[in-house]
Amino acid sequence: MRKMRPGVLFPAALAVVLAAGPAASREVGGVQVPETARLADGTELVLNGAGLRTKFFFKIYAGALYLRRPLHEAAAVLADPGPKRVLMHFIYKKVERHKLVEAWEEGFRANLDEAAHAALAPRLARFNALFPDLHRDETVRLDYLPGQGTQVWINDRLAGTIPGADFHRALLAVWLGESPADWELKEAMLAREDGGTSD
């Protein structure tokens, strides 16, 4: 068998690696937020916008919204039936489970009427039960796959799936609804840091 000369393939392989380069990302509050995302079914999404969730001047997490194509109006995002991702990368040292549950409950109640909230309450309870305490540099991914539901990934482990497009719209409204948890984060997720027209 012909002996291969050392170094013959290395320059070409190196060129391929260098051409590929590091995965693109954006820094948000000291966190590197990827510019693209791939869901479990292989769907590719692009970063729509990202910002910080703050409370009492503390940075709680970097939040990012991924869509199939950029959208800058909340109503358009909420009406879009396609796949989506919300990424939460925690910055605060510890967010206790009961605080997370309180935040989800408040967000749903603030953006739903009584009948809609009552209809979603059993699924919201299942969703709340998936969350442990979360610490700095831990992540939550909320991936919506049409026909399957909202997958809850905690530190890259699938914790559970909550069915229903209606549930996912209500979940998105926690960030993008008429009464969002954080107005600045809403604008950032919609890539409207300049304070564009609210909807």
matplotlib code that plots the C-alpha trace (Angstrom):
import matplotlib.pyplot as plt

x = [0.0, 1.3, 2.5, 1.0, 3.4, 3.0, 1.2, -0.3, -4.0, -3.5, -3.4, -6.6, -8.4, -7.2, -8.5, -12.0, -12.0, -10.9, -13.4, -16.2, -15.0, -16.6, -20.4, -21.7, -23.1, -24.2, -23.2, -26.0, -25.2, -21.9, -23.7, -23.0, -26.3, -26.1, -27.4, -29.0, -30.8, -31.8, -34.8, -35.1, -36.8, -34.0, -35.8, -33.3, -34.2, -32.6, -32.2, -34.9, -33.8, -32.3, -32.1, -32.0, -34.7, -34.0, -35.8, -34.9, -31.8, -30.6, -29.9, -31.9, -31.4, -30.6, -33.6, -33.6, -36.4, -35.7, -38.1, -38.0, -37.6, -37.3, -40.6, -40.7, -44.3, -45.6, -48.9, -47.1, -45.0, -48.0, -50.0, -47.2, -48.1, -44.5, -41.7, -40.1, -37.6, -37.3, -33.9, -33.3, -29.7, -29.6, -27.2, -28.5, -26.8, -30.0, -33.7, -35.8, -38.4, -41.3, -40.2, -40.3, -43.7, -44.9, -43.6, -45.3, -48.6, -48.4, -47.5, -50.4, -52.9, -51.7, -52.2, -55.3, -58.9, -60.4, -61.9, -58.7, -56.6, -59.0, -58.8, -55.0, -54.7, -54.1, -51.4, -49.8, -49.7, -47.9, -45.5, -44.7, -44.0, -41.1, -38.9, -36.3, -34.3, -32.0, -28.6, -26.1, -25.2, -28.0, -30.3, -34.0, -35.1, -38.8, -39.1, -42.4, -42.9, -46.3, -48.3, -46.2, -46.3, -43.9, -40.8, -39.1, -35.4, -33.5, -29.7, -30.1, -32.3, -35.9, -38.0, -41.4, -43.7, -46.9, -49.3, -51.3, -50.7, -52.9, -50.6, -47.6, -49.2, -50.1, -46.5, -45.0, -47.3, -45.4, -42.7, -44.6, -48.1, -49.8, -48.6, -45.1, -43.0, -40.3, -41.0, -37.3, -36.9, -40.0, -38.6, -35.2, -36.7, -38.6, -35.3, -36.9, -34.5, -35.2, -38.7, -40.7, -44.5, -45.9, -48.6]
y = [0.0, 3.4, 5.3, 8.8, 11.6, 13.4, 16.8, 16.2, 16.3, 18.5, 21.9, 21.1, 19.9, 22.9, 25.2, 23.6, 24.1, 27.7, 28.5, 27.1, 29.4, 29.5, 29.5, 33.1, 34.5, 37.8, 38.9, 39.8, 40.7, 38.7, 35.7, 34.4, 33.9, 31.9, 33.5, 30.3, 27.3, 23.8, 22.1, 18.4, 17.8, 19.5, 22.8, 25.7, 29.0, 32.4, 34.8, 37.4, 39.4, 39.0, 41.0, 40.9, 40.1, 42.4, 42.8, 45.4, 46.2, 42.6, 40.7, 37.5, 35.9, 36.6, 35.9, 35.2, 34.6, 32.4, 32.3, 31.0, 34.5, 37.9, 39.5, 42.8, 43.0, 41.1, 40.3, 38.8, 36.5, 35.4, 34.7, 32.8, 29.0, 27.9, 26.6, 28.8, 28.9, 31.0, 30.6, 31.6, 31.7, 32.4, 35.0, 35.4, 33.1, 31.2, 31.5, 29.3, 27.1, 28.8, 32.2, 30.7, 29.3, 32.6, 34.4, 32.0, 32.3, 36.1, 36.2, 34.0, 35.9, 39.2, 38.3, 36.0, 36.6, 34.3, 31.8, 31.4, 31.0, 28.4, 26.4, 26.4, 25.9, 22.1, 22.4, 25.3, 23.2, 20.4, 23.0, 24.5, 21.0, 20.6, 23.3, 22.9, 25.7, 27.2, 28.6, 30.9, 29.5, 27.0, 27.2, 26.6, 26.2, 26.4, 24.9, 24.9, 22.2, 22.4, 19.3, 18.3, 21.2, 23.0, 21.1, 22.2, 21.6, 22.2, 22.1, 20.2, 17.6, 17.2, 17.6, 17.3, 18.5, 20.5, 20.1, 22.8, 25.9, 27.8, 27.0, 28.1, 31.4, 32.1, 31.3, 33.6, 36.4, 36.3, 38.1, 39.6, 40.2, 43.4, 43.1, 41.6, 40.7, 43.1, 45.8, 46.3, 42.5, 42.5, 45.3, 43.5, 40.1, 41.9, 43.7, 47.1, 48.4, 51.9, 51.6, 51.1, 51.2, 48.8, 46.3]
z = [0.0, -0.9, 2.1, 2.5, 2.9, 6.3, 6.0, 2.5, 3.8, 6.8, 5.0, 3.1, 6.3, 8.2, 5.4, 5.7, 9.5, 9.3, 6.6, 8.8, 11.7, 15.1, 15.4, 15.2, 18.5, 20.1, 23.6, 25.9, 29.5, 29.3, 27.8, 24.2, 22.5, 19.3, 16.1, 14.9, 16.5, 15.5, 16.9, 17.7, 14.3, 12.4, 11.8, 11.5, 13.2, 13.3, 16.2, 16.1, 19.1, 22.6, 25.7, 29.5, 32.0, 35.0, 38.3, 40.9, 38.9, 39.1, 35.9, 36.0, 32.6, 29.0, 26.9, 23.2, 20.6, 17.5, 14.5, 10.9, 9.7, 11.4, 12.7, 14.6, 15.6, 18.6, 17.0, 14.0, 16.2, 18.3, 15.1, 13.4, 13.5, 12.8, 15.0, 17.6, 20.4, 23.5, 25.2, 28.8, 30.0, 33.7, 35.0, 38.6, 41.1, 42.0, 41.0, 43.2, 41.7, 43.5, 42.0, 38.5, 39.1, 40.4, 37.3, 34.9, 36.8, 36.8, 33.2, 32.1, 34.3, 33.0, 29.4, 29.5, 30.4, 33.1, 30.7, 28.7, 31.9, 33.3, 30.1, 30.2, 34.0, 33.9, 31.3, 33.1, 36.2, 34.3, 32.8, 36.3, 37.7, 35.2, 36.7, 39.5, 41.1, 38.4, 38.9, 37.1, 33.6, 33.5, 30.5, 29.6, 26.0, 25.2, 21.7, 19.9, 17.2, 15.4, 16.0, 19.0, 21.4, 23.6, 24.5, 27.8, 27.7, 31.0, 30.6, 27.3, 28.8, 27.7, 30.8, 29.1, 26.4, 26.8, 23.9, 22.1, 20.0, 22.4, 25.3, 23.4, 22.3, 26.0, 27.0, 24.4, 25.6, 28.9, 27.0, 24.0, 25.3, 26.1, 29.7, 29.4, 32.3, 31.1, 28.5, 27.6, 27.0, 24.8, 22.6, 22.5, 21.5, 18.7, 17.8, 18.5, 21.1, 19.8, 21.2, 18.1, 18.0, 20.5, 19.6]

ax = plt.figure().add_subplot(projection="3d")
ax.plot(x, y, z, "-o")
ax.set_aspect("equal")
plt.show()
